[in-house]
Amino acid sequence: MRNFLRFILGLILLGGVIGWIVTAPDPLSAADVPARDGDAENGEQVFFAAGCASCHSAPEAEGEDRLVLAGGRSFPSDFGTFFAPNISPDPEQGIGDWSERDFLNAVMRGVSPQGQHYYPAFPYGTYGRAEVEDIQDLWAFMATLPTDATPSRAHDVGFPFSVRRSLGGWKMLFSQDDWVVTGELAPELERGRYLVEALGHCGECHTPRNPLGGLQRDAWLTGAPHPSGDGRIPDITPAELTWSASDIANYLNDGFTPNFDSAGGEMVEVIANMSQLPASDRAAIAAYLRALP
């Protein structure tokens, strides 16, 4: 019996060691980062396409105040309530003392400068599909934004979800860097896929999730319950969204539906971002959505 107990204890210890190894953060290496100066002008377009202000500007911020990334917005979920952090260039309360690679690791790998996993309320699983150069350009643009000294608020997440190391297992299961729509695509559709599946992270809201919070990619963009428990985020596949491509592109520009209703809820923020993009990008998003099965 004693030998059997030792054997079981050994298996538990071995499992713990293996689990610790496989759940370790996987940051970008220096070789993964091109040696180039970021293009802040392109970074501004990446900023709007990625919707950074929608989460990280202060609640109720409008106009130029949306460029002050003080954080503070709350995001309720089944796992607790997450609060967007300050990501302004402030060196103490924001990210002003980060390196470019710190920023790339946070956005594309979900790894903090201290080597901890970020919660996937930050959509790094989607941003990981972006081109590294675009995220370098985003970093260059964000360095030009106003500083703000508002402290970030701690997330309200209980055990066991408060164990950050376990997020390494979540990433292994659900963080996928392949495209949802595959195959040979025309240039406009390829651009639309990049904007929807990478920078725009549309699937993070419009796709249902499994009990562990992973996206159900076989139900891509078919709608999902609102995380607050109030209402539902709509299906935007052609099965339900019957608007023409021009209807969709116009809606992303001015917020008006074909029936002259206006956007509400979180879509107000999305349109505030999308309206800053070139018309060709809104047309590419519309073409992608119309081409979905």
N, C-alpha and C positions, 0 to 999 in steps of 0.2 A: 504493500500500500504506500509506503514511504517513497519508493522509487517511482510509483505512478504519479504521486503528487508532485515530485520533482520534475517529472516529464511534463506535466500540465503547466507548472510554473514556468518551465523553460519555453514552452510554446507561447505562453502569454507574453513573456519578455521578448521573445523573437518577433512576435506579431507587433509589439509596441515599437521595437526598433525599426522594423520594416515600415510601419505606418508613419513613424516620424520622418523617415527618409522620403517616402513617396509623397508626403504632403508638404514638403519643403517648397518655398517660393521659387519660381523659375524666372529670374530677372533677365533682361537683355544683357548680352556681353558687349564689351567695347567694339568687337568686330561687327555686331549687328547694327551699329549706329554709323551712318555715313558721315564722313568728315566734310561738312559743308556748313555754311552760314544759313540760318533760317530766313525765309522770305516772308516778312511780316504782312505784306500786301496779300499774298495767297493765304497766309495764316488767318487773316480777317475773314475770308470766305469760309475757311475750315471752321472757324469759331461759330459762325452762324449756321452752317450745315450741321454741326455737331450739337447745337442747342445748348452751349455751355451756360448762357445767361438764364435759360429757363429754369435751371436748378440752382445755380450758385449766386444769382443776384438776390438781394434782400426781398422778402415778401412785399408785394405791392409795388415794387420798383417799376418805373416807366421811363421811356425816353432814354436819355443819356445815362440815367441812374442804373440802367440794366447792365452797363459796363463796369459797375462797381461790384466785384464778385465777393461780397462780404459773407455770403452763405446765410444759413438760418432757416431755410424752408424745411418743413417737415414732410416725411413720406411714410405714412402708415403702411404696414404689411402684416401678414400672418406671423411674422417672425419678430415683430417689434416695430418701433418707430425709428426711422433713420433721419438724420439732420444733415443737410448739405453743409460742408465745411467752407471756411474762408479760403478761397484760392486766388485772392488778389496778390499783387507783388509785394505786399508787406513782408518784411524779413522776419518778423517775430510771430505774428498771428496768421499770416498767409503762407505763400510758397516762394517768397522772394529769396530765400537762402538755399533753394534747391538748385541742383545742376540740371542741365538739359536731360541727361540720362535718368535722373530721378523722375523727371516729368514723364519721359517716355515709358518708364517702367510702371508708373502709376496708371497711365492712360491705357496702355496696350497689354500689360501683364497683371494689373491689379496688385502691384507690390509697392509698399510704402518705402520711403528712404531708409527707414529703420529695419526693413526686411520683413514686415508683416503683411499678411494678406488683407486686402480691402474687401469689404462686403460687396456682393454683386448688385446691390442697389445702385452702385456706380457701374455703368454698363461697359466695363472693360472687355467683357467677352465679345461684345460687338465691335468696339473700337479696335480690338486686336486685328481685325481684317483690314484696317486702314493702311495706307502706305506710310512707312516710317517718315519719309520726307514731309508729308502733310502734317504729321504731328510735330516735327521739328519746326515747321513754319508756324503752327499754332502756338508753340512755345515762344517764338520770336514776337508774335503779335501780343500775346498776353503780358509780356514784359513791358509793353507800352501802356497798359491800362492803369487806372488810378489805384493807389494803395488804400487799404482800409484796415484799421486795427481792431475790428470786432473779433473777439475770441470765438473759435468754433465750439459748437455744443456737442457734448458726448451723445452717442446713440443710446437709445433706450431699448436694449436687447438683452433678454434674460438667458440663463443657462438652458440648454447646451449651446445655443447659437452664439453665445458670447465667447466661445473658445475659437479664437481666430485660426489656429492651426488646422482645425477641421475643414476650413474653407479650401485647403489644398485638395482634399478629397472631392469637394463640390466641383472644383475646377476640372479635375480629371474626368468627372462624369458628364459635365454639361457645358464646359467652355470649348466650343468648336470653332476652328478658324477657317473651315471650308465654307464655300458659298451655298446658300439654299437653292437658288436657281442656277443650274449648271448648263453646260453645253456652249456651243458657238453662239455668240450674241453680236448683233449689230452694235456699232459704237454708241448710239444713243441708249440702247438697252443696257449696255455694259456700264455706262455712266450712271444710269438710273439704279442699277443694282448696287453700285458702289455707294451711292447716296442713301439708299434705303437700308441696305444690309450692313453697311459699315458706319459711315459718319452719322447719318440720320437716326440710327438705332430704332427705327419704327417698330420692329418686331418686339422690342422690350415692353411696349404697352399693348400692341394690337394682336399679340400671339398668346394663347393660353399657356399656363404653366402646370407642371406636375406638382405633387405634394411637397417636393423638396425645392421648388422654385426654379427648376430648369425649364427652358422653353420647349414646348411641344412642337418641334419643327415640322411634323407631319400635318399640323393644323396652322401653318404659317399665315399670319395676318388675318385669321378668321375671327378675331375679336376675343375679348377676355373680360372676366369680372373686374370691376374697378378695385384696386387694392384697398381703398377706404371702406369697401363693402357697400357703397352706394352707387347703384347703376352698373352699366356695362360699357366697355370700350368697344366701338363698333368693328364689324367685319369690313375690311377694305379690299377684299378680293372681288373679282368681277361677278361672283355669285350674288353678292349683296349690293355692292357699289356699282350702280349701272350708269354712272356719269361717263361722258365722253372724256377723252384725254384732254381736250381743251377745257372742259368743265373743271377737271381736277387741277390743271395748271393754273387756271384763273382763281380757283378757291385758295390755292397755296399763296397766291399773290395778294388778294384783297379780302379773303375771308368770307366771301359771299357764295352761297350755294347756287345751283342753277335756278332754284325757286326764290332767290333773293332773300333767303334766310341768312343769318350770320353765324359765324363760328362762336362756340362757347367753351367754357372749361379750359382744359390744358391746351386745346387747339389754338386759343388766342395767342399763347406764347409761341407755339410752333409756327404759326403764320407770321408772327413778328420776326422770326428768324428767316423763314423761307422767302419772305418778300425782299430780303436783302441779297438773295442769290441772283445770278444771271437768269434771264428767262429761259435760256437753253437748259439750265439745271432743273427748273420746275417742269419743263416739258419732258425731260428725261425721266424724272420720278413718275410723272403721269403715264408715260409709255411703259415703264416697268410694271406699274400696277395694273394696267389694262392687259398686259401680256401674261399675267399670272394664270395658272390653270383655273 
